[in-house]
């Protein structure tokens, strides 16, 4: 299979998956328990029946389900995700206000967990059986199995509560700060959430990199490089590590959805004002237009990253394109 056919096939699969998610997203929240009209009107018990029906018509809930689906697809393609039930604001506006904190938290945590995970995995795999390898493997497995929410609460109690080294939550202090003072304050609030999310995912990258490197070390090209008299550092840097990186780099893209899921718990624990906390509050308020919009955004992000992983894998390993 040529590169172009492989590319088109993967893009077609991604679009088909996105179409399924779009339909699933619509029908899932239309069959949720609870009358949407009552959810809209519950904040004001004095609304009359006529006013409730007017609200339902405004939100497009009086049309037949097939017509609602057609309208939903059209609105989604135009970037319109409806109105929030709790404050009647556009869903796209509400979500847009929360994207940057989540991008900052998830982006920094992913970078740190990948960077340190690779370094730990490379050193442990290259020195298999050493004290560092045993200790790092044990620590990686512990971190991999520890729930992020539990770890976050422990850090919050110890470092923010008992020691009072860091703020207990939020994105920044109430005071108006600018310049360096503003970013110092943001980083101070970011430290514990980013640390928790980094430690939650660093273990799996270290374990996968270690296993991949040990597998590559048994290949003939590594043996040949050593037979030529190359120094161990050169063999590791030029031959072993580049070939062992492929599974780990692909894992980074595939795991993106799990990192987003973990951010929901972490943001709830630390009151971090991102998409995770917005999801938590929307679920509590049964604000399904917000939940629907976030679900669609997260699903689209996961599909795009999985597509990137497939394309990266196919580019780095031509044998995949022929499969």
N, C-alpha and C positions, 0 to 999 in steps of 0.2 A: 504494500500500500504506500503510495507516494505521500510526500509531505503535505501537499495541498488537500488530498483526500482525507488524510488524518486530521488536518486542521478543520476542514468542513464538517467532518463527522463529529468531532468533539464540540464544535460550536452548536451544531444541530442538537446534540444531546443536551447541552446546557440550556438552549432555548426551550426544548421540550420539557425539561425539568422545571424551568421557570414558569411555563404555562400551567403545568400541573399544580405547582405551589400557588399560583394565582387563583385557580379554581378552588383548590382545597382551602385556601385562606378565606375565600368568600363564604363557602357553604359551612365551614366549621363554625364560624361565628354567627351564622344565621340560625343554627340549630342549638346554640347554647341555651341553657335554661334561663328563664327570666324574660319578661316582656320588655322589649327595648323602649316602648313608649313610657312605661312606668319608670324605667331607669333614667330617662330624660327628665321626667317630671318630679322625681323623688326629692330633689332639693327644694322644691316649692310645693307644699301639700295643698296650697290654696288654688292651684291651677284647676280650671273647670275642664269638663270633658271635651268641650269644643276647643279650648286652648291646647289640650294635650294632642288632639287630632291635628291641629294646625302645626304643632311642633313635629309630629310624626311625618306630616306631609313635607315639611321643610327639610327633614333629614332623609327624605326619599324612602321611607319605610312603609308607605301605603301602596306602592306599586306591587304588582305580582313579582314573585321571586325571579322568574326568567328575565323580566325587564330590569329588575334591580341588578342582576348579574351583568347584563349588557351595559348598563350605566356605569357599573363598578369598573369593568374592564376599560371602557372609554375614558373614565375619569383617571384611572391609574396610569394609562398611557400618556395622559396629559400632565401627570404629576399631581393630580388632585386626589387626596385620600379621604375626603370627607371632613366632618366636623366632630370635635370632641364632645362627648355627652356631658362632661362635667363643667365645661366653660364655654362651649360653642365656638371655640377657636379652631382654625384650620389645622388638621393633623400635621400637615407638612411643616407648618410654622412651629408647632410645639416640638416636633422631632428635631427640626433644624437647630433649635435653641439648645438641644442636649447633645448634639453630635460631637462637638469639640472636646468636652471633658472625657467622653468615652474614647475618642481617638487618641487623646493624650495618654490616658491610663493604659489602654490596651496596646497601643503602639510602643510605649516605653517598656511595658512589662514583657511584651513579646521579644523586643530587641534584646533586653537583658537576659531573659531566660534562654534564648537561642545562643547568644554569645557565650555565656558561662556554661551552658549545657554542652556545647560543642567542645569547649576547652577541657572541661572535666572528662567528657567521654573520650577525647583523643588521648589525653595523658593516661587515663585509666586503662584504655584498650591497648595502648602501646607498651604499658608496663603491667601487663596482666599478672595477677597474683601478688603484686607488691602491696605494701601497707596502704599506699594512697588508693590503689584500685579497690581494695576491700572496703576501706572506709568510705570512699566516694560512692561505691555501689550500694552499700547499706544505707547511706544518707539519701541517695537518689530514690531508692525504693520506699523509704519512709516518707519523703516529701511527696512522692507520686501517689501514695495511698492516703495521705492526710487530706480531709475535706477542706476546701478553701474557706468555707464559712466558719468552721470551727477554728481554723488557724487565725482568721481575721479577728474573731472575738477574743482569742487569747492575746494577740498583739494589742488590741484595743484596750483590754483591761490592764495589761502590764505596762505598755509604753505610753499610752495616753491617759490612763486612769491612775495607776499606782505611781509611776515615775514622772508623769506629766511632761514628758519630753516632746510630745507632738500633740496637735489638736485632736479632739475626739471625733471630728468629722467635718464635712463641708468642703468647698472648693477654695474658699479664701476667707479672710477675716472680715468682719463687718466694716472696719475702717476703710476709707478710701485711700488706696495706695497706688502709686504709679512707678513706672520704670523698674529699676532693679529691685526695689522694695516689694513691688507687686509680685514679680516672678519668684522672689525668695519666699514670699508668703505662700504662693501657690505650690511651690515645690515642698514646702514644709507640710502642707496638707496632703500632698500627693505621696509622700514617702511611704507611709504605712500601707495604703491600698496597693501601690505598685510593688512593694516588697512582698506582700501576701500573694498577689497574683503571679509574680515572678517565681517565688518558691514553689507555688502550686504546679508549675509546668516545667521547671528546670530539670526535674528528675527524669521525665520521659525522654527529653532530648539527649541527656547524658547517657541513658541506658541504650537508646537506639544507636547513637554515634559509637559507643563502645562496642556494641555487637557488630555493627557494620564494619568497623575498622579491624576487628579481630578476624572477620571473615575474609576481608581483603588481604590481610597479612599472610594468608595461606595460599594466595594466588601465585601463579608462576612468574608474573612480571615483577612482583616484589622480590621473589627469590632471585631472579635474574639480576635485578638492580643491586642486590646485596653481593651477588657473586662477582659483579664488576668492580667491587671494592668501594662503592659509594658509602659515604658516612651515613649513619643511622638517621641523622637529622634530615639529610637530603632525601633519603628514601621515604621518610615519613612525609615530608613537605611536598615533594614533587610527584610521588607515585601513590602512596597509600591513602593519604587524606583526601586528595581530589576525587579519587574513585569511591571512597567511603561516604562522601558528603551527599551523594544523590538521594539515598533513602531519607536522610535526616532533613534535607531541604524540602523534599516533597511532603514530609510529615508536617513541616511548619505551615504549609498552605492548607493541608487537610485538617489540621487541628484548629484552624481559625474559628470555626463554629463553636468548638468547645471553649475556646478562650472567651468568646462573646457570652456564652452561657455562664461561665465562671464570673464574668464581670457583673452580671445581674446580682449575684449573691454578694460580691465584694462591695458593690456600690450601695446595696441596701444596708450592709453592716456599717460602712463608714459614712453613710449619708452623702455619697459622692453624686453630684447633680448631673448624671449622664443618662444614657438610654437605659441602663440597667435599673436605676432607681425609678425612672419614668415607667418602665415595665412593671415594677413592683407595685407602684401606686395605681397604675391603670388596672391591674388585676384586682387590687383591693376595692377599687371603685366600680368594677365591672364596666369600665369605659372601653367597650370593644372596638370602636374605631381606632383608638390609640394602640390597643393591643394588636389589631389587625395590621396597622401601618408598620409597627415595629417588627412584627413577625415577617412581613413581606421584605422589609429592609434587611433584616438579619439573614433571611433565606437567600435573597439575591446576593448578599455579600459572600455567603458560603459557596454558592454556585459559582460565582466569579473566581474565587480563590481556588476552588477545586479545578476549574477549567485552566487556571494558570498553572496549577500543579501538573495536570495532564500534559499541557503544552511544554512545560519545562522538562518533564521526564522524557517526552518524545524527542525534544531537541538534544538533550544530553546523552540519551541512549537510543540510537537509531533503530535498534532491534524492536523497540516498542511500537514504532510506526508500521512495522511489517507484520505485527501480530494480528 
